[in-house]
Amino acid sequence: MGIGTRRISLLDVVNAVGLSLLLFLAARALLGLILRWIGQARVLDAAQRVLFQKLAQIAVVTFAIFIGIDLLGIDLTALAVFSGAFGLAIGFGLQKTLGNLIAGLILLLDRSIKPGDVIAVGDTFGWVNKIGVRAVSVLTRDGKEHLIPNERLMTDEVENWSFSSRDVRVHVGFRVSFDCDLRLAQRLAVEAASVSPRVLTDPAPVCWIKAFGDNGVEFDLRIWIDSPEAGVGNVTSDVFFRIWDLFKEHGVTMPVPQRDLRFHPISETQSAPMTEPHQDGPTVNR
C-alpha cells in the first residue's frame, strides 16, 4: 500500500503500533515516577506539588509525541498546510478547555486557591478537594462535589476563608427583654461561647449591644473558629443551646413579639346611617 511516494507495508503498521504502545507504557511509567517523587517532596506545599505535577504531565506527553514522530520517520513538512488548518480548528474548538487549563496553572502559580482551602463561589461553599485541568472540585458539607470551571474562579468574586489565616469570625445574634439585666445577659453569652469546644479562646468571644429593637434588646455575639471546613452552623447551634440553658438558669428572658389592639368608641354622628333625601313626588320646575 502506498500513500503518495511512500510505501507502507504490514510490517510498518505493526512496528508503528508496537512503538506507540511501547512509548505509551514508557511515558506512563516515567510519569508515575515523577508524580510520586513530586508528591513526596517535603520542600513543596500542596499547591506547588499540584502545579509541578500538571507541568510534568504536559512535558512527558509532549516529549513522548515528538519522540514517536521522530522514530516513525513522519515528515511534518508535507503536512504543514493541513496541520495549520487542523490546529486552527482545534484551537477554536478547545478555546474554553485551553482557557481553563491556563487559568488552572495561574491559580496554582499565584497560590490564591490551593487544595484544602475553604472557599465560597456564588451559592457554593466548601473546601477545595482538587484542582484539575478543566475545573476545581469543591466538596460541600452535604457531601456534594461541585466542579467549578477554572476560568470562573479567575473572573468571578471568590471568598477564600483560609487564604491568609484559617481563623474565621462568626456572628451569633439574639435578643433579650427590656426588663432583664443586660450586663448579666452579656456575661452569660460570652460564658456560653467560651465553653463551646470549637470556639477559640484567642481571640476571645465578645458580645455587644447591637440595637434597641421593637421587641427587645438585640445583641451581637462574635466568636472565632479555626476549622470552617467542619461547618459553621453546628457551632452556632451549640452556642445557642448553651445560651438558652444559661438564660433559663439565671432568669434571663427572651422577648415574645406582642401586638396591642385598641378599639376607639364611635360617636353618635359617626354611627348615624347615611340616608338619601326622600321625595314624595316629582319636582316640577316653574
Summary of the structure (lengths in Angstrom):
residues: 286
radius of gyration: 36.3
end to end distance: 125.0
largest distance: 129.5
contacts: 700
relative contact order: 0.08
helix: 47%
strand: 19%
